[in-house]
Structures are given as structure tokens and as C-alpha cells.
Amino acid sequence: MKRNLLILFSLFICCSKGVTAVPMGETHTLTLEEAIMLARVQSVDAAVALNELKTAYWEYRTFRAELLPEVNFTATLPSYQKGYTSYQQNDGSYTYVRNNYMQMNGQLSIDQNIWFTGGTLSLNTSLDFLRQMDGGSDNRFMSVPLALTLNQPVFGVNQTKWNRRIEPVRYAEAKAAFLSATEEVTMTTINYFFNLLLARENVAIAKQNLENAEKLYEVAKTKRRMGQISENDLLQLQLNVLDARSALTSNESSLKSHMFTLRSFLALGEYEELTPQIPDSIPEIRLDYADVLSKALANNSFAQNIRRRQLEADYEVAKAKGNMREITLFAQVGFTGTDRRFDTAYRRLKDNQVVEIGFKIPILDWGKRRGQVKVAQSNREVTESKLRQETMNFNQNLFVLVEQFNNQQTQLHLADEADQIARKRYHTNVETFLIGKISTLDLNDSQSQKDEARRKHINELFYYWYYYYQLRSLTLWDFVAGTGIEADFEKIVKH
């Protein structure tokens, strides 16, 4: 069953109230899954991704609305003028006449963009009213009960047609980018979670090392009094105690810093004490590069981005060619009538036709428009070259990531085994040191290897989950469930 992010968010809002309501100063055990769910709902990064999706959604809705009929009402209620205006007399001379009138007009129209021609078709009706204020009130009405108007550019670029090709790709890119951003929020969460996990583990290691160093130092003082170890070994063990105390202080400071970072990212309480749990299991999967690449090219926003930029480059070339010459056709057919009374203005109607063809053809522009076409074509070639290079880089990075993930499972198993062996070796060396068969240098070496093996185990676990969710982000595919990562975008935007 395909994943629905909205259901995941809604369920988590209900089930996570116990997490966010932890009393001040109380410790909360946090699993990796809980941290991921919290981040997807409460983090600033998730909010940014959601708002970017909303912006893209409403931009797409606006584009879709432009393809539908639009009903408009325009009016002037009223317009009053009193003054002198120029007037040409029968003999050709001009004089000024006094005007004092009030005018009102209104028009109701239904406008429709014609996507396959790029023109606009309008069906409208209008009424004009004129009242002469001097010499007795004289009313005049002019009606246009019905008129059909066509405004059609010829040879120019059909922007509506190009928008029908570009905007769906842009919206598909935005939807895929939102899903990828959600997975990137998960990757950031994993980074902060394991930083805190490693910091807490370092504190635990430092406490254990301090406890062991103090015990060994006490034993060494007794053995020194008995002459069983040298003064140099005793001093070395005393230095170990001091180093362990210093390491504990430093690691506790680092723990507070990483805990603050994770709390802030998850929008949790300032005094909430988080105890991250080490994930107890990992999915046993192995990925095939060809399959991963196929899913990435089908689902990732990168593929939509490539397609959109190619279309936009083609559009710029088409627009530059369309600007070489401008021809516009305007035609209107309908009926009109005029009278002193409102009702009779709609009687004895007469034909009302207007046909205009306007054009602008450059006779001499010194190659300006042709140069604009060449610039657009050159820019398209540059874009195509960049897209080819970006595609190669994307494929190469994806190949490396698949190899890293497939190898990481082996690295994790080796790190786990090395962790167990190093701890066992250290405990054995402690016992051996107590009976005087190894030096403090050997003991310190085994302790360092134990600590390093533990840290490496946690780091390898971090890289496994990080690579896994990075692949999810690039492919928008849940490799464990074997389904695509999807969402009900309408509900998410309106939630």
C-alpha cells in the first residue's frame, strides 16, 4: 500500500501529544522513528517545505483558472464633466463649446482564452447613459444587447499554449520537491539524533572510564606500597584519572549542545531531557543501481526540473521569433441601439461590426530582432549543455550512493563485531593488569580501542540510515515496503 504523508502527519499529531507534554526536566526516551515523525510535523524545515508546496499549488490553480471562462463587470458610475472642449466648425475652423453632462456606463462580459490560437474570445453586453445638464435635461441611452469580440495575435508566440506545457511540469516538480524535502528533513533529523546519541555514548564511556581509572589507581597505590609496580606506572594511572575527569567534563558539555540542537529542531521544550535509543534493527536490503536510477528519473524533482528548463528555453526561442513581426486581428460583431428612453434603446437595433487589423513589421532594425533570436538560441544550447552535465553528475552521484549503501551493511556488521571484541579485550586486559602481567600502556591502548570501536559502531549505524533515507529522498521510493512515497497534496495544502 502506498505511503500517504497526510495520514502519517495526522496520526502523529494525535499520538505525539504525550511526547510534547513531558513535564519540565523529565527524561524522555526518544526512538529514531519518533524523532523523524516529530520533525516532519513540527520542524521549521518541514514548515518551509509545506509553504513552498502551498505557493506552487496556488500558482498552478491560478494557471488552471486562466484556462476557464471569466465573467467580468466593468462600470463607470458616474462620470461628470463641466467645461470647454474644442469643436471643429463646418468651415474647418475650431472653437470652444461649453459642455455640461453626466455619463454612466456598464458592461458585462464573458471572456475565454483560446489556448490553441492564443487569442481571446468575449461575449458581452453593455449600456451607456448620457444626460445633458444645460438647456433642460436631455437623456440618451445606447445599448449593445449582444456582441461577440475576438482579439487574436497572429504570428506571435502563443503564451497560453506554452503555459499548458510548462505549468503542469512545474507543479509536478514542486510536488516531487516537497516529498524530497520531507525526506531531507528526515536526513537532518538522523544527523542530529545520532550526534546526540554519540554524545550521550561518549558521556557513558567517559563515566565508565573514570570509574575504572579511579579503581585501578586505588589498586595501584596498594600495589605500589607492596612494591609490585613502579612509580612510573602509578603516576601514569593517576594521569589517567585526571584525563578521564577532563574527558567527562568535555563530553557533558558536548552532550548539552547536541541535545539543545535536536530539541530546537524538533520544537520541543527547553528543559526536556532526551535519551535517544540505538535502533535495534536495520532493514536487510540490497539495491540494484539500474532499478534505483529508473525510480529516481521517474519520481525525483530533478527529472521534472530538467524537463521544465528545456521547455522554458524552447519558449524563449519561440518568443524571440514571434517578436520578429507583430500582427493583431480585432473583430466585433453584434447589435446596437440608441434612444432617449431606456426600453426603446433595445428596439430598432442595428448591426454593429468592427474589424481591425493592426501590424508592426520592422523595415530597418539593424538586426536587433534577429540578434534576439540568436541570443535565445544560444542560451538554449547553453541550457542543454548544462542539463546534460547535470544529468551525468546526478547519475554518477546516485551510483556512488548505491554502492556506499550496499557496502554499509557489511561495514556495520564488521563494526558491531569489532565493538564486541574490543570490549571483551578491554575487560580481559583489566583483569590481566590487576595480576601484573601487562603494563599501563597496554591497558590504555585497549581502552582507546574499546572507545573507538564503540564510536565507530554508532557512526556506521548513522551512515546506514543516512544513506538509506538519502536514497529515499532521491527516488521517492520506500525500499522496505516496496511502494512509492506519495501524498494527498490537496488535503495537505488545505489541512
Summary of the structure (lengths in Angstrom):
residues: 495
radius of gyration: 38.7
end to end distance: 22.5
largest distance: 139.1
contacts: 1475
relative contact order: 0.14
helix: 60%
strand: 23%
